Amino acid sequence: MLTKEELPECPVATTVQLIGSKWKLLILRNLLQRPWRFNELKKSLEGISQKVLTDSLRSMEADGIIARTVYPEVPPRVEYALNDLERV
C-alpha cells in the first residue's frame, strides 16, 4: 500500500495512479454493484487474462481499494468487494 507521501498531491493524479488501467476501472464498475467471485469477474470481463485479473485484484487489495474475503468452506470460496472508501 502506498503512503500519503508517495502519492501525488493532485487528487486526479492520485486516482489515475491507483486505478488508471482499463481493467481496474472495469473491475471497479462491477464491484460497485455487489461482491464478486474471481470466476464471475473473469467471465464478465471479456478479454482479460487470468494473470492480469489476479495482478489487478492484488494491486487494488494492497492499495486498500478492495477487500478479499476467504470463506472457510469446502470448496473454498473467495469474494472481492469494495472497501469503505471513506476510510482509505
DSSP file (Angstrom, degrees, kcal/mol; ACC not computed):
  #  RESIDUE AA STRUCTURE BP1 BP2  ACC     N-H-->O    O-->H-N    N-H-->O    O-->H-N    TCO  KAPPA ALPHA  PHI   PSI    X-CA   Y-CA   Z-CA
    1    1 A M              0   0    0      0, 0.0     2,-0.2     0, 0.0    62,-0.2   0.000 360.0 360.0 360.0 135.8    0.0    0.0    0.0
    2    2 A L        -     0   0    0      1,-0.1     2,-0.2     2,-0.0     5,-0.0  -0.515 360.0-130.5 -77.5 144.6    1.3    3.4   -0.9
    3    3 A T    >>  -     0   0    0     -2,-0.2     4,-0.9     1,-0.1     3,-0.8  -0.483  26.8-106.6 -86.7 165.8    1.7    6.0    1.8
    4    4 A K  T 34 S+     0   0    0      1,-0.3     3,-0.5     2,-0.2    -1,-0.1   0.832 120.9  58.0 -61.1 -31.7    0.4    9.5    1.5
    5    5 A E  T 34 S+     0   0    0      1,-0.2    -1,-0.3     4,-0.0     4,-0.1   0.799 104.3  51.7 -68.7 -28.0    3.9   10.8    1.0
    6    6 A E  T <4 S+     0   0    0     -3,-0.8    -1,-0.2     2,-0.1    -2,-0.2   0.651  96.4  83.9 -83.1 -16.4    4.3    8.5   -2.0
    7    7 A L  S  < S-     0   0    0     -4,-0.9     7,-0.1    -3,-0.5     6,-0.0  -0.584  89.3-102.1 -87.6 149.6    1.1    9.7   -3.7
    8    8 A P        -     0   0    0      0, 0.0     6,-0.1     0, 0.0    -1,-0.1  -0.293  24.9-124.9 -63.7 155.4    0.9   12.8   -5.9
    9    9 A E  S    S+     0   0    0     -4,-0.1    -2,-0.0     4,-0.1     3,-0.0   0.817  90.2  85.9 -71.4 -30.1   -0.6   15.9   -4.3
   10   10 A C  S  > S-     0   0    0      1,-0.1     4,-2.2     2,-0.0     5,-0.2  -0.587  74.0-145.3 -74.9 125.1   -3.2   16.3   -7.1
   11   11 A P  H  > S+     0   0    0      0, 0.0     4,-2.3     0, 0.0     5,-0.1   0.855  99.9  52.4 -59.5 -35.6   -6.3   14.1   -6.4
   12   12 A V  H  > S+     0   0    0      2,-0.2     4,-2.5     1,-0.2     5,-0.2   0.926 109.5  48.1 -67.2 -43.8   -6.7   13.4  -10.1
   13   13 A A  H  > S+     0   0    0      1,-0.2     4,-2.2     2,-0.2    -1,-0.2   0.876 111.3  51.7 -63.5 -37.8   -3.1   12.2  -10.5
   14   14 A T  H  X S+     0   0    0     -4,-2.2     4,-2.2     2,-0.2    -2,-0.2   0.928 110.0  48.9 -63.1 -45.8   -3.6   10.0   -7.4
   15   15 A T  H  X S+     0   0    0     -4,-2.3     4,-3.0     1,-0.2    -2,-0.2   0.922 111.8  48.6 -60.6 -45.6   -6.7    8.5   -8.8
   16   16 A V  H  X S+     0   0    0     -4,-2.5     4,-1.5     1,-0.2    -1,-0.2   0.894 111.2  50.8 -63.0 -39.6   -5.0    7.8  -12.2
   17   17 A Q  H  < S+     0   0    0     -4,-2.2    -1,-0.2    -5,-0.2    -2,-0.2   0.891 117.6  38.7 -65.2 -39.2   -2.0    6.2  -10.4
   18   18 A L  H  < S+     0   0    0     -4,-2.2    -2,-0.2     1,-0.1    -1,-0.2   0.888 138.5   7.9 -81.2 -40.6   -4.3    3.9   -8.3
   19   19 A I  H  < S+     0   0    0     -4,-3.0    -2,-0.2    -5,-0.2    -3,-0.2   0.019  85.8 121.8-133.2  29.3   -7.0    2.9  -10.8
   20   20 A G     <  +     0   0    0     -4,-1.5     2,-0.1    -5,-0.1    -3,-0.1   0.572  47.5  97.8 -76.7  -9.4   -5.8    4.2  -14.1
   21   21 A S  S  > S-     0   0    0      1,-0.1     4,-1.9    -3,-0.1     5,-0.2  -0.469  79.3-121.5 -82.0 154.4   -5.7    1.0  -16.1
   22   22 A K  H  > S+     0   0    0      1,-0.2     4,-1.8     2,-0.2     5,-0.2   0.912 111.3  47.7 -54.9 -47.0   -8.6   -0.2  -18.3
   23   23 A W  H  > S+     0   0    0      1,-0.2     4,-2.6     2,-0.2    -1,-0.2   0.881 107.5  53.7 -69.9 -38.4   -9.1   -3.4  -16.4
   24   24 A K  H  > S+     0   0    0      1,-0.2     4,-2.5     2,-0.2    -1,-0.2   0.900 108.5  50.9 -63.6 -38.6   -9.1   -1.8  -12.9
   25   25 A L  H  X S+     0   0    0     -4,-1.9     4,-2.1     2,-0.2    -1,-0.2   0.908 111.8  46.8 -64.2 -41.1  -11.8    0.6  -13.9
   26   26 A L  H  X S+     0   0    0     -4,-1.8     4,-1.8     2,-0.2    -2,-0.2   0.868 111.1  51.9 -69.6 -36.0  -14.0   -2.2  -15.3
   27   27 A I  H  X S+     0   0    0     -4,-2.6     4,-2.5     2,-0.2    -2,-0.2   0.934 110.6  48.5 -63.3 -45.3  -13.4   -4.3  -12.1
   28   28 A L  H  X S+     0   0    0     -4,-2.5     4,-1.5     1,-0.2    -2,-0.2   0.893 106.0  57.9 -61.5 -39.7  -14.5   -1.3  -10.0
   29   29 A R  H  < S+     0   0    0     -4,-2.1     4,-0.5     1,-0.2     3,-0.3   0.923 111.1  42.7 -55.6 -44.9  -17.5   -0.9  -12.2
   30   30 A N  H >X S+     0   0    0     -4,-1.8     3,-1.5     1,-0.2     4,-1.1   0.916 110.9  54.2 -68.4 -43.0  -18.6   -4.5  -11.4
   31   31 A L  H 3< S+     0   0    0     -4,-2.5    51,-0.5     1,-0.3    -1,-0.2   0.684  94.8  69.3 -69.5 -16.2  -17.7   -4.2   -7.7
   32   32 A L  T 3< S+     0   0    0     -4,-1.5    -1,-0.3    -3,-0.3    -2,-0.2   0.790 100.6  49.6 -67.2 -25.7  -19.9   -1.1   -7.3
   33   33 A Q  T <4 S-     0   0    0     -3,-1.5    -2,-0.2    -4,-0.5    -1,-0.2   0.919 127.9 -49.8 -77.5 -46.4  -22.9   -3.5   -7.9
   34   34 A R  S  < S-     0   0    0     -4,-1.1    -1,-0.3    46,-0.1     2,-0.1  -0.962  72.0 -59.0-175.4 171.4  -22.1   -6.2   -5.3
   35   35 A P        -     0   0    0      0, 0.0     2,-0.3     0, 0.0    46,-0.2  -0.483  55.0-158.8 -68.3 145.8  -19.3   -8.5   -4.2
   36   36 A W  E     -A   80   0A   0     44,-2.4    44,-3.2    -2,-0.1     2,-0.2  -0.925  13.7-128.3-127.7 150.6  -18.0  -10.8   -6.9
   37   37 A R  E  >  -A   79   0A   0     -2,-0.3     4,-2.3    42,-0.2     5,-0.2  -0.595  35.4-107.0 -88.9 160.6  -16.1  -14.1   -7.0
   38   38 A F  H  > S+     0   0    0     40,-0.6     4,-2.6     1,-0.2     5,-0.2   0.923 118.2  46.6 -55.9 -51.6  -13.0  -14.4   -9.2
   39   39 A N  H  > S+     0   0    0      1,-0.2     4,-2.3     2,-0.2    -1,-0.2   0.833 109.7  54.8 -65.6 -32.0  -14.5  -16.6  -11.9
   40   40 A E  H  > S+     0   0    0      2,-0.2     4,-1.9     1,-0.2    -1,-0.2   0.933 110.4  46.4 -63.2 -45.1  -17.6  -14.3  -12.1
   41   41 A L  H  X S+     0   0    0     -4,-2.3     4,-1.5     1,-0.2    -2,-0.2   0.933 111.4  51.4 -61.4 -46.1  -15.3  -11.3  -12.7
   42   42 A K  H  < S+     0   0    0     -4,-2.6     6,-0.3     1,-0.2     3,-0.3   0.905 111.8  46.7 -59.9 -42.5  -13.3  -13.2  -15.3
   43   43 A K  H  < S+     0   0    0     -4,-2.3    -1,-0.2     1,-0.2    -2,-0.2   0.840 112.3  50.2 -68.3 -33.3  -16.4  -14.2  -17.2
   44   44 A S  H  < S+     0   0    0     -4,-1.9     2,-0.9     1,-0.2    -1,-0.2   0.703 101.8  65.3 -79.9 -18.8  -17.9  -10.7  -17.1
   45   45 A L  S >< S-     0   0    0     -4,-1.5     3,-1.9    -3,-0.3    -1,-0.2  -0.741  82.2-151.8-107.0  83.6  -14.6   -9.0  -18.3
   46   46 A E  T 3  S+     0   0    0     -2,-0.9     3,-0.1     1,-0.3    -3,-0.1  -0.327  76.6  17.1 -61.0 125.5  -14.3  -10.3  -21.9
   47   47 A G  T 3  S+     0   0    0      1,-0.3     2,-0.3    -5,-0.1    -1,-0.3   0.283  88.3 128.0  99.3 -10.1  -10.7  -10.5  -23.0
   48   48 A I    <   -     0   0    0     -3,-1.9    -1,-0.3    -6,-0.3     2,-0.2  -0.605  52.9-134.2 -81.2 139.4   -9.0  -10.2  -19.6
   49   49 A S     >  -     0   0    0     -2,-0.3     4,-2.4     1,-0.1     5,-0.2  -0.519  19.5-115.8 -86.6 160.5   -6.4  -12.9  -18.8
   50   50 A Q  H  > S+     0   0    0      1,-0.2     4,-2.6     2,-0.2     5,-0.2   0.889 116.1  52.5 -61.6 -39.3   -6.3  -14.7  -15.5
   51   51 A K  H  > S+     0   0    0      2,-0.2     4,-2.8     1,-0.2     5,-0.2   0.920 109.9  46.7 -64.2 -45.4   -2.8  -13.2  -14.8
   52   52 A V  H  > S+     0   0    0      2,-0.2     4,-2.6     1,-0.2     5,-0.2   0.912 113.8  48.4 -65.8 -41.7   -4.0   -9.6  -15.4
   53   53 A L  H  X S+     0   0    0     -4,-2.4     4,-2.6     2,-0.2     5,-0.2   0.937 113.7  47.2 -63.1 -45.6   -7.1  -10.1  -13.3
   54   54 A T  H  X S+     0   0    0     -4,-2.6     4,-2.5    -5,-0.2     5,-0.2   0.936 114.3  46.6 -60.3 -47.7   -5.1  -11.6  -10.5
   55   55 A D  H  X S+     0   0    0     -4,-2.8     4,-2.4     1,-0.2    -1,-0.2   0.901 113.4  49.1 -62.5 -41.7   -2.5   -8.9  -10.6
   56   56 A S  H  X S+     0   0    0     -4,-2.6     4,-2.5    -5,-0.2     5,-0.2   0.925 112.6  47.1 -64.9 -45.1   -5.1   -6.1  -10.7
   57   57 A L  H  X S+     0   0    0     -4,-2.6     4,-2.2    -5,-0.2    -2,-0.2   0.915 113.3  48.4 -63.9 -42.7   -7.1   -7.6   -7.8
   58   58 A R  H  X S+     0   0    0     -4,-2.5     4,-2.6    -5,-0.2    -1,-0.2   0.909 112.2  49.4 -63.5 -41.4   -3.9   -8.0   -5.7
   59   59 A S  H  X S+     0   0    0     -4,-2.4     4,-1.8     2,-0.2    -2,-0.2   0.922 112.6  46.1 -64.1 -44.9   -2.8   -4.4   -6.5
   60   60 A M  H  <>S+     0   0    0     -4,-2.5     5,-2.5     2,-0.2     6,-1.1   0.838 112.7  51.2 -69.6 -31.8   -6.1   -2.9   -5.6
   61   61 A E  H ><5S+     0   0    0     -4,-2.2     3,-1.2    -5,-0.2    -2,-0.2   0.920 109.6  49.7 -68.2 -43.1   -6.2   -5.0   -2.4
   62   62 A A  H 3<5S+     0   0    0     -4,-2.6    -2,-0.2     1,-0.3    -1,-0.2   0.842 109.7  51.9 -63.3 -33.4   -2.7   -3.8   -1.4
   63   63 A D  T 3<5S-     0   0    0     -4,-1.8    -1,-0.3   -62,-0.2    -2,-0.2   0.495 116.6-116.1 -81.7  -3.5   -3.8   -0.2   -2.1
   64   64 A G  T < 5S+     0   0    0     -3,-1.2    -3,-0.2    -4,-0.3    -2,-0.1   0.652  83.5 117.6  81.3  15.6   -6.8   -0.7    0.2
   65   65 A I  S   <S+     0   0    0     -5,-2.5    18,-2.6    -6,-0.2     2,-0.3   0.868  76.9  25.0 -82.9 -38.7   -9.4   -0.2   -2.5
   66   66 A I  E    S-B   82   0A   0     -6,-1.1     2,-0.4    16,-0.3    16,-0.2  -0.849  70.5-136.0-125.0 161.9  -11.0   -3.7   -2.3
   67   67 A A  E     -B   81   0A   0     14,-3.4    14,-2.1    -2,-0.3     2,-0.6  -0.940   9.1-149.7-117.5 140.3  -11.3   -6.4    0.3
   68   68 A R  E     -B   80   0A   0     -2,-0.4     2,-0.5    12,-0.2    12,-0.2  -0.949  14.0-166.6-109.7 121.0  -10.7  -10.1   -0.3
   69   69 A T  E     -B   79   0A   0     10,-2.9    10,-2.5    -2,-0.6     2,-0.5  -0.941   4.3-161.2-114.0 124.2  -12.8  -12.3    1.9
   70   70 A V  E     -B   78   0A   0     -2,-0.5     8,-0.2     8,-0.2    -2,-0.0  -0.909   9.0-151.5-104.7 124.3  -12.0  -16.1    2.1
   71   71 A Y  E     -B   77   0A   0      6,-3.4     2,-2.4    -2,-0.5     6,-1.2  -0.825  18.8-126.4 -97.2 130.2  -14.8  -18.2    3.5
   72   72 A P        +     0   0    0      0, 0.0     2,-0.3     0, 0.0    -1,-0.0  -0.431  66.4 122.5 -77.3  74.4  -13.7  -21.4    5.3
   73   73 A E        -     0   0    0     -2,-2.4     4,-0.1     4,-0.1    -2,-0.0  -0.793  67.2 -87.4-126.1 168.6  -15.8  -23.8    3.2
   74   74 A V  S    S+     0   0    0     -2,-0.3     3,-0.0     1,-0.2     0, 0.0  -0.980 122.0  28.9-120.4 117.8  -15.1  -26.8    1.1
   75   75 A P  S    S-     0   0    0      0, 0.0    -1,-0.2     0, 0.0    -2,-0.0   0.626 114.6-112.4 -71.9 158.5  -14.5  -26.0   -1.7
   76   76 A P        -     0   0    0      0, 0.0     2,-0.4     0, 0.0    -2,-0.1  -0.241  29.1-154.0 -60.1 145.5  -13.0  -22.6   -0.6
   77   77 A R  E     - B   0  71A   0     -6,-1.2    -6,-3.4    -4,-0.1     2,-0.4  -0.988  10.1-172.8-124.7 131.9  -14.9  -19.5   -1.6
   78   78 A V  E     - B   0  70A   0     -2,-0.4   -40,-0.6    -8,-0.2     2,-0.4  -0.986   2.5-171.2-125.6 133.1  -13.3  -16.1   -2.1
   79   79 A E  E     -AB  37  69A   0    -10,-2.5   -10,-2.9    -2,-0.4     2,-0.4  -0.946  10.8-150.2-124.3 147.2  -15.2  -12.9   -2.7
   80   80 A Y  E     +AB  36  68A   0    -44,-3.2   -44,-2.4    -2,-0.4     2,-0.3  -0.946  24.0 164.8-114.5 135.8  -13.9   -9.4   -3.7
   81   81 A A  E     - B   0  67A   0    -14,-2.1   -14,-3.4    -2,-0.4     2,-0.2  -0.966  40.6 -91.8-145.5 159.0  -15.8   -6.3   -2.6
   82   82 A L  E     - B   0  66A   0    -51,-0.5   -16,-0.3    -2,-0.3     2,-0.1  -0.484  39.3-128.8 -70.2 141.3  -15.1   -2.6   -2.4
   83   83 A N        -     0   0    0    -18,-2.6     2,-1.1    -2,-0.2    -1,-0.1  -0.423  40.4 -85.4 -76.7 163.6  -13.8   -1.3    0.8
   84   84 A D    >   -     0   0    0      1,-0.2     3,-1.8    -2,-0.1     4,-0.5  -0.652  45.3-156.6 -69.1 104.2  -15.4    1.7    2.5
   85   85 A L  T 3  S+     0   0    0     -2,-1.1     3,-0.4     1,-0.3    -1,-0.2   0.645  83.2  71.9 -68.5 -14.4  -13.5    4.3    0.5
   86   86 A E  T 3  S+     0   0    0      1,-0.2    -1,-0.3     2,-0.1    -2,-0.1   0.792  98.9  49.1 -68.0 -25.8  -14.0    7.0    3.2
   87   87 A R    <         0   0    0     -3,-1.8    -1,-0.2     1,-0.2    -2,-0.2   0.624 360.0 360.0 -87.7 -13.9  -11.5    5.1    5.4
   88   88 A V              0   0    0     -4,-0.5    -1,-0.2    -3,-0.4    -2,-0.1   0.479 360.0 360.0 -80.4 360.0   -8.9    4.8    2.7
